[in-house]
Amino acid sequence: MTITIDRTKCNGCGACVDVCPVNAIKIEQKKAVVSEECVGCGACVNECPNEAIAFQK
């Protein structure tokens, strides 16, 4: 599964960074950015308080 981040909803809180088991998410310019190391586990999708992260369809 691929993760996508809606940068208009992301407020850069870092909740996703804290729960990512493979450290595939960083905060850049106050927004979350997912790297190719993402394994698609969905931990960040469940943790994001702004629903800014989703599985890409």
Contact map, one row per residue, 1 for C-alpha under 8 A:
111000000000000000000000000000000000001110000000000000110
111100000000000000000000000000000000011100000000000000110
111110000000000000000000000000000100010101000000000011110
011111000000000000000000000000000100000000000000000011110
001111100100000000000000000000011100000000000000000111000
000111111100000000000000000000000000000000000000000110000
000011111110000000000000000000110000000000000000000100000
000001111100000000000000000000000000000000000000000100000
000001111110000000000000000000000000000000000000011100000
000011111111100000000000000000110000000000000000010100000
000000101111100000000000000001100000000000000000010000000
000000000111110000000000001001110000000000000000000000000
000000000111111000000000000000000000000000000000000000000
000000000001111111000000011000010000000000000000000000000
000000000000111111100000000000000000000000010011100000000
000000000000011111110000100000010000000000111011000000000
000000000000011111110011111000010000000000010000000000000
000000000000011111110000000000000000000000000000000000000
000000000000001111111000000000000000000000110010000000000
000000000000000111111111100000000000000000110000000000000
000000000000000000111111000000000000000000000000000000000
000000000000000000011111000000000000111000000000000000000
000000000000000010011111110000000000110000000000000000000
000000000000000010011111110000000111110000000000000000000
000000000000000110010011111000011110010000000000000000000
000000000000010010000011111100011100000000000000000000000
000000000001010010000000111111111000000000000000000000000
000000000000000000000000011111111000000000000000000000000
000000000000000000000000001111100000000000000000000000000
000000000011000000000000001111110000000000000000000000000
000000100111000000000000001111111000000000000000000000000
000010100101010110000000111101111100000000000000000000000
000010000000000000000000111100111110000000000000000000000
001110000000000000000001110000011111010000000000000000000
000000000000000000000001100000001111110000000000000000000
000000000000000000000001000000000111110000000000000000000
000000000000000000000111000000000011111000000000000000000
011000000000000000000111100000000111111110000000000000000
110000000000000000000100000000000000111110000000000000000
111000000000000000000000000000000000011111000000000000100
100000000000000000000000000000000000011111100000000000000
001000000000000000000000000000000000000111111100000000100
000000000000000100110000000000000000000011111110000000000
000000000000001110110000000000000000000001111111000010000
000000000000000100000000000000000000000001111111001111100
000000000000000000000000000000000000000001111111000000000
000000000000001100100000000000000000000000111111100000000
000000000000001100000000000000000000000000011111111110000
000000000000001000000000000000000000000000000011111100000
000000001110000000000000000000000000000000000001111100000
000000001000000000000000000000000000000000001001111111000
000011111100000000000000000000000000000000001001111111000
001111000000000000000000000000000000000000011001001111100
001110000000000000000000000000000000000000001000001111110
111100000000000000000000000000000000000101001000000011111
111100000000000000000000000000000000000000000000000001111
000000000000000000000000000000000000000000000000000000111
